[in-house]
Amino acid sequence: MSRPARIGAEAALARLPGWATASGEREALTRTYRFADFNAAFAFMTRVAMKAEQLDHHPEWFNVYNRVEVILTTHDADGVTELDVALATFMDQAAAQAGSTPT
């Protein structure tokens, strides 16, 4: 399966309100979601995990209680690609449906 070419964080961020450039030396996107409780956060992560498997593109994430911190990058492209945009868009939609509050 061919992987998408690198598009860069700046191009991706123009299409992803609420996302930011991750700190560090590599090119990546980041966003934090907050939910009503742990069950809502875990349900969001489960839904995203199913989509990530479908896309064969997996997020880096960290969960504490109602908070899910996400980092997206395409490792084999050494930066941000359309896969990151697709997964970020799905995450935003899933979070909105789960009642996430913006951070």
Biopython code that builds the backbone (N, CA, C, O; Angstrom):
import numpy as np
from Bio.PDB.StructureBuilder import StructureBuilder

atoms = [
    (1, "MET", "N", (0.845, -1.181, 0.000)),
    (1, "MET", "CA", (0.000, 0.000, 0.000)),
    (1, "MET", "C", (0.887, 1.238, 0.000)),
    (1, "MET", "O", (1.763, 1.367, 0.855)),
    (2, "SER", "N", (0.678, 2.138, -0.930)),
    (2, "SER", "CA", (1.482, 3.360, -0.964)),
    (2, "SER", "C", (0.937, 4.341, 0.071)),
    (2, "SER", "O", (-0.266, 4.415, 0.318)),
    (3, "ARG", "N", (1.835, 5.067, 0.649)),
    (3, "ARG", "CA", (1.480, 6.027, 1.682)),
    (3, "ARG", "C", (1.445, 7.421, 1.069)),
    (3, "ARG", "O", (2.170, 7.692, 0.112)),
    (4, "PRO", "N", (0.620, 8.298, 1.601)),
    (4, "PRO", "CA", (0.555, 9.660, 1.065)),
    (4, "PRO", "C", (1.851, 10.422, 1.277)),
    (4, "PRO", "O", (2.624, 10.137, 2.192)),
    (5, "ALA", "N", (2.062, 11.378, 0.422)),
    (5, "ALA", "CA", (3.243, 12.236, 0.523)),
    (5, "ALA", "C", (3.058, 13.245, 1.644)),
    (5, "ALA", "O", (1.935, 13.570, 2.028)),
    (6, "ARG", "N", (4.150, 13.721, 2.149)),
    (6, "ARG", "CA", (4.151, 14.740, 3.194)),
    (6, "ARG", "C", (3.559, 16.039, 2.641)),
    (6, "ARG", "O", (3.942, 16.496, 1.564)),
    (7, "ILE", "N", (2.618, 16.629, 3.392)),
    (7, "ILE", "CA", (2.023, 17.907, 2.989)),
    (7, "ILE", "C", (2.471, 19.046, 3.903)),
    (7, "ILE", "O", (2.370, 20.218, 3.538)),
    (8, "GLY", "N", (2.962, 18.702, 5.082)),
    (8, "GLY", "CA", (3.433, 19.694, 6.028)),
    (8, "GLY", "C", (2.365, 20.128, 7.019)),
    (8, "GLY", "O", (1.172, 20.130, 6.716)),
    (9, "ALA", "N", (2.817, 20.489, 8.193)),
    (9, "ALA", "CA", (1.900, 20.885, 9.266)),
    (9, "ALA", "C", (1.123, 22.141, 8.918)),
    (9, "ALA", "O", (-0.069, 22.230, 9.211)),
    (10, "GLU", "N", (1.768, 23.099, 8.308)),
    (10, "GLU", "CA", (1.101, 24.368, 7.992)),
    (10, "GLU", "C", (-0.107, 24.147, 7.080)),
    (10, "GLU", "O", (-1.177, 24.707, 7.319)),
    (11, "ALA", "N", (0.060, 23.337, 6.041)),
    (11, "ALA", "CA", (-1.050, 23.045, 5.125)),
    (11, "ALA", "C", (-2.168, 22.309, 5.847)),
    (11, "ALA", "O", (-3.346, 22.575, 5.609)),
    (12, "ALA", "N", (-1.805, 21.392, 6.721)),
    (12, "ALA", "CA", (-2.814, 20.637, 7.470)),
    (12, "ALA", "C", (-3.562, 21.534, 8.446)),
    (12, "ALA", "O", (-4.787, 21.459, 8.545)),
    (13, "LEU", "N", (-2.833, 22.383, 9.170)),
    (13, "LEU", "CA", (-3.459, 23.254, 10.166)),
    (13, "LEU", "C", (-4.436, 24.239, 9.544)),
    (13, "LEU", "O", (-5.389, 24.658, 10.201)),
    (14, "ALA", "N", (-4.220, 24.614, 8.296)),
    (14, "ALA", "CA", (-5.144, 25.516, 7.608)),
    (14, "ALA", "C", (-6.522, 24.872, 7.460)),
    (14, "ALA", "O", (-7.522, 25.571, 7.296)),
    (15, "ARG", "N", (-6.572, 23.557, 7.518)),
    (15, "ARG", "CA", (-7.830, 22.810, 7.360)),
    (15, "ARG", "C", (-8.344, 22.226, 8.666)),
    (15, "ARG", "O", (-9.401, 21.595, 8.682)),
    (16, "LEU", "N", (-7.612, 22.427, 9.769)),
    (16, "LEU", "CA", (-7.958, 21.779, 11.038)),
    (16, "LEU", "C", (-8.027, 22.781, 12.181)),
    (16, "LEU", "O", (-7.078, 22.899, 12.956)),
    (17, "PRO", "N", (-9.144, 23.510, 12.296)),
    (17, "PRO", "CA", (-9.260, 24.448, 13.422)),
    (17, "PRO", "C", (-9.183, 23.694, 14.751)),
    (17, "PRO", "O", (-9.734, 22.603, 14.898)),
    (18, "GLY", "N", (-8.493, 24.296, 15.704)),
    (18, "GLY", "CA", (-8.369, 23.683, 17.019)),
    (18, "GLY", "C", (-7.116, 22.851, 17.199)),
    (18, "GLY", "O", (-6.756, 22.512, 18.327)),
    (19, "TRP", "N", (-6.452, 22.520, 16.118)),
    (19, "TRP", "CA", (-5.213, 21.749, 16.178)),
    (19, "TRP", "C", (-4.035, 22.709, 16.215)),
    (19, "TRP", "O", (-4.164, 23.875, 15.842)),
    (20, "ALA", "N", (-2.887, 22.216, 16.665)),
    (20, "ALA", "CA", (-1.667, 23.022, 16.745)),
    (20, "ALA", "C", (-0.475, 22.167, 16.338)),
    (20, "ALA", "O", (-0.580, 20.948, 16.197)),
    (21, "THR", "N", (0.646, 22.823, 16.156)),
    (21, "THR", "CA", (1.888, 22.116, 15.885)),
    (21, "THR", "C", (2.419, 21.567, 17.203)),
    (21, "THR", "O", (2.507, 22.290, 18.195)),
    (22, "ALA", "N", (2.769, 20.296, 17.207)),
    (22, "ALA", "CA", (3.328, 19.682, 18.410)),
    (22, "ALA", "C", (4.724, 20.211, 18.660)),
    (22, "ALA", "O", (5.471, 20.487, 17.721)),
    (23, "SER", "N", (5.075, 20.350, 19.928)),
    (23, "SER", "CA", (6.418, 20.806, 20.257)),
    (23, "SER", "C", (7.408, 19.664, 20.038)),
    (23, "SER", "O", (7.040, 18.490, 20.055)),
    (24, "GLY", "N", (8.633, 20.024, 19.840)),
    (24, "GLY", "CA", (9.662, 19.018, 19.627)),
    (24, "GLY", "C", (10.321, 19.185, 18.277)),
    (24, "GLY", "O", (10.034, 20.124, 17.534)),
    (25, "GLU", "N", (11.200, 18.264, 17.977)),
    (25, "GLU", "CA", (11.998, 18.363, 16.759)),
    (25, "GLU", "C", (11.299, 17.811, 15.525)),
    (25, "GLU", "O", (11.690, 18.141, 14.405)),
    (26, "ARG", "N", (10.296, 16.996, 15.695)),
    (26, "ARG", "CA", (9.634, 16.409, 14.530)),
    (26, "ARG", "C", (8.385, 17.195, 14.160)),
    (26, "ARG", "O", (7.841, 17.944, 14.972)),
    (27, "GLU", "N", (7.943, 17.013, 12.930)),
    (27, "GLU", "CA", (6.727, 17.675, 12.466)),
    (27, "GLU", "C", (5.526, 16.818, 12.860)),
    (27, "GLU", "O", (5.432, 15.656, 12.466)),
    (28, "ALA", "N", (4.607, 17.397, 13.643)),
    (28, "ALA", "CA", (3.432, 16.670, 14.114)),
    (28, "ALA", "C", (2.342, 17.663, 14.506)),
    (28, "ALA", "O", (2.597, 18.847, 14.726)),
    (29, "LEU", "N", (1.129, 17.143, 14.585)),
    (29, "LEU", "CA", (-0.037, 17.925, 15.007)),
    (29, "LEU", "C", (-0.467, 17.459, 16.386)),
    (29, "LEU", "O", (-0.238, 16.306, 16.752)),
    (30, "THR", "N", (-1.090, 18.345, 17.154)),
    (30, "THR", "CA", (-1.566, 17.957, 18.472)),
    (30, "THR", "C", (-2.899, 18.623, 18.798)),
    (30, "THR", "O", (-3.224, 19.702, 18.303)),
    (31, "ARG", "N", (-3.648, 17.942, 19.643)),
    (31, "ARG", "CA", (-4.906, 18.490, 20.152)),
    (31, "ARG", "C", (-5.258, 17.756, 21.435)),
    (31, "ARG", "O", (-4.957, 16.572, 21.590)),
    (32, "THR", "N", (-5.895, 18.466, 22.347)),
    (32, "THR", "CA", (-6.393, 17.861, 23.581)),
    (32, "THR", "C", (-7.910, 17.955, 23.599)),
    (32, "THR", "O", (-8.487, 19.009, 23.331)),
    (33, "TYR", "N", (-8.541, 16.838, 23.917)),
    (33, "TYR", "CA", (-9.994, 16.778, 24.039)),
    (33, "TYR", "C", (-10.345, 16.539, 25.503)),
    (33, "TYR", "O", (-9.643, 15.812, 26.206)),
    (34, "ARG", "N", (-11.436, 17.156, 25.960)),
    (34, "ARG", "CA", (-11.960, 16.914, 27.310)),
    (34, "ARG", "C", (-13.390, 16.419, 27.183)),
    (34, "ARG", "O", (-14.172, 16.918, 26.374)),
    (35, "PHE", "N", (-13.712, 15.430, 27.999)),
    (35, "PHE", "CA", (-15.029, 14.801, 27.969)),
    (35, "PHE", "C", (-15.670, 14.891, 29.348)),
    (35, "PHE", "O", (-15.036, 15.335, 30.304)),
    (36, "ALA", "N", (-16.914, 14.474, 29.447)),
    (36, "ALA", "CA", (-17.641, 14.558, 30.712)),
    (36, "ALA", "C", (-17.005, 13.675, 31.788)),
    (36, "ALA", "O", (-16.991, 14.033, 32.966)),
    (37, "ASP", "N", (-16.485, 12.529, 31.378)),
    (37, "ASP", "CA", (-15.918, 11.589, 32.344)),
    (37, "ASP", "C", (-15.041, 10.572, 31.615)),
    (37, "ASP", "O", (-14.860, 10.652, 30.400)),
    (38, "PHE", "N", (-14.507, 9.627, 32.365)),
    (38, "PHE", "CA", (-13.620, 8.620, 31.794)),
    (38, "PHE", "C", (-14.331, 7.763, 30.755)),
    (38, "PHE", "O", (-13.754, 7.444, 29.716)),
    (39, "ASN", "N", (-15.573, 7.388, 31.025)),
    (39, "ASN", "CA", (-16.305, 6.532, 30.073)),
    (39, "ASN", "C", (-16.445, 7.209, 28.713)),
    (39, "ASN", "O", (-16.282, 6.557, 27.681)),
    (40, "ALA", "N", (-16.740, 8.485, 28.697)),
    (40, "ALA", "CA", (-16.874, 9.211, 27.432)),
    (40, "ALA", "C", (-15.531, 9.307, 26.717)),
    (40, "ALA", "O", (-15.460, 9.160, 25.497)),
    (41, "ALA", "N", (-14.469, 9.555, 27.476)),
    (41, "ALA", "CA", (-13.133, 9.625, 26.874)),
    (41, "ALA", "C", (-12.723, 8.277, 26.295)),
    (41, "ALA", "O", (-12.186, 8.206, 25.190)),
    (42, "PHE", "N", (-12.976, 7.214, 27.042)),
    (42, "PHE", "CA", (-12.597, 5.875, 26.573)),
    (42, "PHE", "C", (-13.440, 5.462, 25.373)),
    (42, "PHE", "O", (-12.929, 4.818, 24.456)),
    (43, "ALA", "N", (-14.708, 5.818, 25.361)),
    (43, "ALA", "CA", (-15.566, 5.513, 24.202)),
    (43, "ALA", "C", (-15.044, 6.231, 22.959)),
    (43, "ALA", "O", (-15.022, 5.657, 21.870)),
    (44, "PHE", "N", (-14.627, 7.479, 23.120)),
    (44, "PHE", "CA", (-14.023, 8.225, 22.011)),
    (44, "PHE", "C", (-12.778, 7.501, 21.508)),
    (44, "PHE", "O", (-12.624, 7.308, 20.302)),
    (45, "MET", "N", (-11.899, 7.104, 22.406)),
    (45, "MET", "CA", (-10.671, 6.421, 22.011)),
    (45, "MET", "C", (-10.973, 5.097, 21.296)),
    (45, "MET", "O", (-10.284, 4.732, 20.343)),
    (46, "THR", "N", (-11.979, 4.401, 21.750)),
    (46, "THR", "CA", (-12.354, 3.140, 21.108)),
    (46, "THR", "C", (-12.843, 3.388, 19.688)),
    (46, "THR", "O", (-12.466, 2.677, 18.757)),
    (47, "ARG", "N", (-13.673, 4.392, 19.534)),
    (47, "ARG", "CA", (-14.183, 4.726, 18.198)),
    (47, "ARG", "C", (-13.039, 5.133, 17.265)),
    (47, "ARG", "O", (-12.994, 4.711, 16.109)),
    (48, "VAL", "N", (-12.127, 5.945, 17.768)),
    (48, "VAL", "CA", (-10.988, 6.378, 16.964)),
    (48, "VAL", "C", (-10.073, 5.196, 16.646)),
    (48, "VAL", "O", (-9.533, 5.113, 15.543)),
    (49, "ALA", "N", (-9.897, 4.297, 17.587)),
    (49, "ALA", "CA", (-9.046, 3.120, 17.350)),
    (49, "ALA", "C", (-9.560, 2.293, 16.175)),
    (49, "ALA", "O", (-8.769, 1.788, 15.378)),
    (50, "MET", "N", (-10.863, 2.155, 16.066)),
    (50, "MET", "CA", (-11.443, 1.401, 14.942)),
    (50, "MET", "C", (-11.151, 2.097, 13.611)),
    (50, "MET", "O", (-10.829, 1.435, 12.625)),
    (51, "LYS", "N", (-11.262, 3.411, 13.579)),
    (51, "LYS", "CA", (-10.967, 4.172, 12.366)),
    (51, "LYS", "C", (-9.468, 4.114, 12.054)),
    (51, "LYS", "O", (-9.078, 3.993, 10.893)),
    (52, "ALA", "N", (-8.642, 4.199, 13.080)),
    (52, "ALA", "CA", (-7.193, 4.137, 12.882)),
    (52, "ALA", "C", (-6.792, 2.809, 12.245)),
    (52, "ALA", "O", (-5.941, 2.775, 11.356)),
    (53, "GLU", "N", (-7.394, 1.736, 12.692)),
    (53, "GLU", "CA", (-7.127, 0.425, 12.094)),
    (53, "GLU", "C", (-7.537, 0.412, 10.621)),
    (53, "GLU", "O", (-6.812, -0.097, 9.766)),
    (54, "GLN", "N", (-8.697, 0.974, 10.346)),
    (54, "GLN", "CA", (-9.196, 1.035, 8.965)),
    (54, "GLN", "C", (-8.227, 1.818, 8.074)),
    (54, "GLN", "O", (-7.977, 1.427, 6.934)),
    (55, "LEU", "N", (-7.690, 2.906, 8.589)),
    (55, "LEU", "CA", (-6.759, 3.744, 7.832)),
    (55, "LEU", "C", (-5.320, 3.218, 7.871)),
    (55, "LEU", "O", (-4.469, 3.676, 7.109)),
    (56, "ASP", "N", (-5.051, 2.254, 8.762)),
    (56, "ASP", "CA", (-3.689, 1.788, 9.028)),
    (56, "ASP", "C", (-2.806, 2.978, 9.385)),
    (56, "ASP", "O", (-1.696, 3.138, 8.878)),
    (57, "HIS", "N", (-3.341, 3.800, 10.271)),
    (57, "HIS", "CA", (-2.647, 5.016, 10.706)),
    (57, "HIS", "C", (-3.020, 5.262, 12.161)),
    (57, "HIS", "O", (-4.175, 5.563, 12.459)),
    (58, "HIS", "N", (-2.071, 5.140, 13.056)),
    (58, "HIS", "CA", (-2.382, 5.099, 14.477)),
    (58, "HIS", "C", (-1.849, 6.322, 15.213)),
    (58, "HIS", "O", (-0.711, 6.741, 14.999)),
    (59, "PRO", "N", (-2.681, 6.889, 16.080)),
    (59, "PRO", "CA", (-2.276, 8.092, 16.814)),
    (59, "PRO", "C", (-1.353, 7.752, 17.977)),
    (59, "PRO", "O", (-1.313, 6.620, 18.461)),
    (60, "GLU", "N", (-0.631, 8.745, 18.398)),
    (60, "GLU", "CA", (0.029, 8.700, 19.699)),
    (60, "GLU", "C", (-0.937, 9.438, 20.614)),
    (60, "GLU", "O", (-1.374, 10.545, 20.297)),
    (61, "TRP", "N", (-1.267, 8.838, 21.731)),
    (61, "TRP", "CA", (-2.195, 9.529, 22.624)),
    (61, "TRP", "C", (-1.952, 9.158, 24.070)),
    (61, "TRP", "O", (-1.309, 8.160, 24.395)),
    (62, "PHE", "N", (-2.499, 10.014, 24.925)),
    (62, "PHE", "CA", (-2.333, 9.883, 26.356)),
    (62, "PHE", "C", (-3.683, 10.215, 26.983)),
    (62, "PHE", "O", (-4.308, 11.219, 26.641)),
    (63, "ASN", "N", (-4.122, 9.369, 27.898)),
    (63, "ASN", "CA", (-5.435, 9.554, 28.518)),
    (63, "ASN", "C", (-5.303, 9.576, 30.035)),
    (63, "ASN", "O", (-4.708, 8.682, 30.636)),
    (64, "VAL", "N", (-5.868, 10.609, 30.636)),
    (64, "VAL", "CA", (-6.040, 10.666, 32.080)),
    (64, "VAL", "C", (-7.466, 11.113, 32.336)),
    (64, "VAL", "O", (-7.871, 12.208, 31.947)),
    (65, "TYR", "N", (-8.221, 10.245, 32.998)),
    (65, "TYR", "CA", (-9.621, 10.464, 33.336)),
    (65, "TYR", "C", (-10.425, 10.973, 32.143)),
    (65, "TYR", "O", (-10.753, 10.180, 31.260)),
    (66, "ASN", "N", (-10.752, 12.247, 32.083)),
    (66, "ASN", "CA", (-11.624, 12.752, 31.018)),
    (66, "ASN", "C", (-10.863, 13.453, 29.901)),
    (66, "ASN", "O", (-11.481, 14.032, 29.007)),
    (67, "ARG", "N", (-9.537, 13.412, 29.935)),
    (67, "ARG", "CA", (-8.709, 14.136, 28.979)),
    (67, "ARG", "C", (-7.981, 13.155, 28.055)),
    (67, "ARG", "O", (-7.426, 12.152, 28.503)),
    (68, "VAL", "N", (-7.997, 13.469, 26.754)),
    (68, "VAL", "CA", (-7.253, 12.686, 25.770)),
    (68, "VAL", "C", (-6.373, 13.653, 24.984)),
    (68, "VAL", "O", (-6.876, 14.535, 24.288)),
    (69, "GLU", "N", (-5.066, 13.484, 25.098)),
    (69, "GLU", "CA", (-4.106, 14.288, 24.357)),
    (69, "GLU", "C", (-3.639, 13.467, 23.155)),
    (69, "GLU", "O", (-3.273, 12.300, 23.300)),
    (70, "VAL", "N", (-3.655, 14.075, 21.978)),
    (70, "VAL", "CA", (-3.359, 13.365, 20.739)),
    (70, "VAL", "C", (-2.178, 14.022, 20.019)),
    (70, "VAL", "O", (-2.060, 15.247, 19.986)),
    (71, "ILE", "N", (-1.318, 13.196, 19.450)),
    (71, "ILE", "CA", (-0.276, 13.653, 18.526)),
    (71, "ILE", "C", (-0.416, 12.826, 17.262)),
    (71, "ILE", "O", (-0.497, 11.599, 17.313)),
    (72, "LEU", "N", (-0.443, 13.517, 16.118)),
    (72, "LEU", "CA", (-0.530, 12.848, 14.826)),
    (72, "LEU", "C", (0.659, 13.217, 13.952)),
    (72, "LEU", "O", (1.001, 14.392, 13.819)),
    (73, "THR", "N", (1.272, 12.228, 13.369)),
    (73, "THR", "CA", (2.319, 12.392, 12.380)),
    (73, "THR", "C", (2.405, 11.088, 11.598)),
    (73, "THR", "O", (2.008, 10.035, 12.097)),
    (74, "THR", "N", (2.909, 11.153, 10.408)),
    (74, "THR", "CA", (3.099, 9.945, 9.610)),
    (74, "THR", "C", (4.584, 9.616, 9.643)),
    (74, "THR", "O", (5.389, 10.251, 8.962)),
    (75, "HIS", "N", (4.933, 8.626, 10.436)),
    (75, "HIS", "CA", (6.341, 8.316, 10.690)),
    (75, "HIS", "C", (7.107, 7.977, 9.416)),
    (75, "HIS", "O", (8.241, 8.423, 9.236)),
    (76, "ASP", "N", (6.494, 7.189, 8.528)),
    (76, "ASP", "CA", (7.240, 6.793, 7.328)),
    (76, "ASP", "C", (7.358, 7.916, 6.304)),
    (76, "ASP", "O", (8.108, 7.783, 5.337)),
    (77, "ALA", "N", (6.634, 9.022, 6.495)),
    (77, "ALA", "CA", (6.790, 10.203, 5.633)),
    (77, "ALA", "C", (7.608, 11.284, 6.349)),
    (77, "ALA", "O", (7.919, 12.326, 5.772)),
    (78, "ASP", "N", (7.947, 11.019, 7.604)),
    (78, "ASP", "CA", (8.712, 11.955, 8.416)),
    (78, "ASP", "C", (8.025, 13.313, 8.534)),
    (78, "ASP", "O", (8.674, 14.358, 8.482)),
    (79, "GLY", "N", (6.688, 13.281, 8.694)),
    (79, "GLY", "CA", (5.937, 14.524, 8.845)),
    (79, "GLY", "C", (4.448, 14.316, 8.666)),
    (79, "GLY", "O", (3.955, 13.190, 8.733)),
    (80, "VAL", "N", (3.750, 15.384, 8.441)),
    (80, "VAL", "CA", (2.288, 15.390, 8.350)),
    (80, "VAL", "C", (1.852, 15.106, 6.912)),
    (80, "VAL", "O", (2.384, 15.670, 5.956)),
    (81, "THR", "N", (0.851, 14.200, 6.789)),
    (81, "THR", "CA", (0.304, 13.824, 5.489)),
    (81, "THR", "C", (-1.222, 13.905, 5.522)),
    (81, "THR", "O", (-1.819, 14.264, 6.538)),
    (82, "GLU", "N", (-1.832, 13.568, 4.402)),
    (82, "GLU", "CA", (-3.295, 13.513, 4.326)),
    (82, "GLU", "C", (-3.881, 12.494, 5.295)),
    (82, "GLU", "O", (-5.023, 12.642, 5.729)),
    (83, "LEU", "N", (-3.114, 11.460, 5.641)),
    (83, "LEU", "CA", (-3.599, 10.508, 6.647)),
    (83, "LEU", "C", (-3.838, 11.202, 7.981)),
    (83, "LEU", "O", (-4.816, 10.910, 8.669)),
    (84, "ASP", "N", (-2.961, 12.104, 8.340)),
    (84, "ASP", "CA", (-3.131, 12.844, 9.591)),
    (84, "ASP", "C", (-4.356, 13.744, 9.529)),
    (84, "ASP", "O", (-5.101, 13.848, 10.503)),
    (85, "VAL", "N", (-4.568, 14.394, 8.390)),
    (85, "VAL", "CA", (-5.743, 15.245, 8.219)),
    (85, "VAL", "C", (-7.016, 14.408, 8.307)),
    (85, "VAL", "O", (-7.977, 14.807, 8.965)),
    (86, "ALA", "N", (-7.028, 13.255, 7.652)),
    (86, "ALA", "CA", (-8.212, 12.383, 7.675)),
    (86, "ALA", "C", (-8.521, 11.907, 9.088)),
    (86, "ALA", "O", (-9.678, 11.931, 9.509)),
    (87, "LEU", "N", (-7.499, 11.476, 9.825)),
    (87, "LEU", "CA", (-7.746, 10.993, 11.180)),
    (87, "LEU", "C", (-8.121, 12.144, 12.108)),
    (87, "LEU", "O", (-8.992, 11.979, 12.963)),
    (88, "ALA", "N", (-7.490, 13.293, 11.962)),
    (88, "ALA", "CA", (-7.833, 14.455, 12.785)),
    (88, "ALA", "C", (-9.277, 14.886, 12.546)),
    (88, "ALA", "O", (-9.995, 15.209, 13.493)),
    (89, "THR", "N", (-9.698, 14.893, 11.298)),
    (89, "THR", "CA", (-11.074, 15.267, 10.963)),
    (89, "THR", "C", (-12.054, 14.293, 11.597)),
    (89, "THR", "O", (-13.069, 14.702, 12.162)),
    (90, "PHE", "N", (-11.749, 13.002, 11.501)),
    (90, "PHE", "CA", (-12.603, 11.989, 12.130)),
    (90, "PHE", "C", (-12.647, 12.199, 13.647)),
    (90, "PHE", "O", (-13.716, 12.125, 14.252)),
    (91, "MET", "N", (-11.504, 12.456, 14.250)),
    (91, "MET", "CA", (-11.456, 12.677, 15.706)),
    (91, "MET", "C", (-12.312, 13.872, 16.111)),
    (91, "MET", "O", (-13.048, 13.800, 17.095)),
    (92, "ASP", "N", (-12.222, 14.956, 15.370)),
    (92, "ASP", "CA", (-13.027, 16.136, 15.685)),
    (92, "ASP", "C", (-14.512, 15.819, 15.623)),
    (92, "ASP", "O", (-15.276, 16.245, 16.489)),
    (93, "GLN", "N", (-14.924, 15.078, 14.607)),
    (93, "GLN", "CA", (-16.332, 14.706, 14.475)),
    (93, "GLN", "C", (-16.764, 13.786, 15.611)),
    (93, "GLN", "O", (-17.831, 13.974, 16.195)),
    (94, "ALA", "N", (-15.939, 12.795, 15.922)),
    (94, "ALA", "CA", (-16.260, 11.859, 17.006)),
    (94, "ALA", "C", (-16.307, 12.571, 18.348)),
    (94, "ALA", "O", (-17.173, 12.283, 19.174)),
    (95, "ALA", "N", (-15.391, 13.488, 18.571)),
    (95, "ALA", "CA", (-15.361, 14.240, 19.826)),
    (95, "ALA", "C", (-16.603, 15.112, 19.965)),
    (95, "ALA", "O", (-17.200, 15.178, 21.039)),
    (96, "ALA", "N", (-16.988, 15.772, 18.894)),
    (96, "ALA", "CA", (-18.180, 16.617, 18.923)),
    (96, "ALA", "C", (-19.421, 15.787, 19.247)),
    (96, "ALA", "O", (-20.270, 16.210, 20.030)),
    (97, "GLN", "N", (-19.519, 14.614, 18.647)),
    (97, "GLN", "CA", (-20.670, 13.740, 18.893)),
    (97, "GLN", "C", (-20.666, 13.222, 20.333)),
    (97, "GLN", "O", (-21.722, 12.931, 20.893)),
    (98, "ALA", "N", (-19.479, 13.109, 20.927)),
    (98, "ALA", "CA", (-19.364, 12.615, 22.304)),
    (98, "ALA", "C", (-19.475, 13.739, 23.331)),
    (98, "ALA", "O", (-19.404, 13.485, 24.534)),
    (99, "GLY", "N", (-19.650, 14.981, 22.868)),
    (99, "GLY", "CA", (-19.820, 16.094, 23.783)),
    (99, "GLY", "C", (-18.527, 16.656, 24.340)),
    (99, "GLY", "O", (-18.521, 17.217, 25.435)),
    (100, "SER", "N", (-17.431, 16.516, 23.607)),
    (100, "SER", "CA", (-16.149, 17.064, 24.050)),
    (100, "SER", "C", (-16.238, 18.572, 24.164)),
    (100, "SER", "O", (-16.913, 19.236, 23.377)),
    (101, "THR", "N", (-15.542, 19.099, 25.162)),
    (101, "THR", "CA", (-15.453, 20.554, 25.305)),
    (101, "THR", "C", (-14.121, 21.004, 24.744)),
    (101, "THR", "O", (-13.105, 20.353, 24.989)),
    (102, "PRO", "N", (-14.092, 22.104, 23.994)),
    (102, "PRO", "CA", (-12.838, 22.587, 23.410)),
    (102, "PRO", "C", (-11.824, 22.949, 24.480)),
    (102, "PRO", "O", (-12.179, 23.433, 25.554)),
    (103, "THR", "N", (-10.544, 22.704, 24.168)),
    (103, "THR", "CA", (-9.480, 23.101, 25.107)),
    (103, "THR", "C", (-8.531, 24.048, 24.423)),
    (103, "THR", "O", (-7.564, 24.503, 25.035)),
]
sb = StructureBuilder()
sb.init_structure("model")
sb.init_model(0)
sb.init_chain("A")
sb.init_seg("    ")
for serial, (resi, resn, name, xyz) in enumerate(atoms, 1):
    if name == "N":
        sb.init_residue(resn, " ", resi, " ")
    sb.init_atom(name, np.array(xyz, "f"), 0.0, 1.0, " ", f" {name:<3s}", serial, name[0])
structure = sb.get_structure()
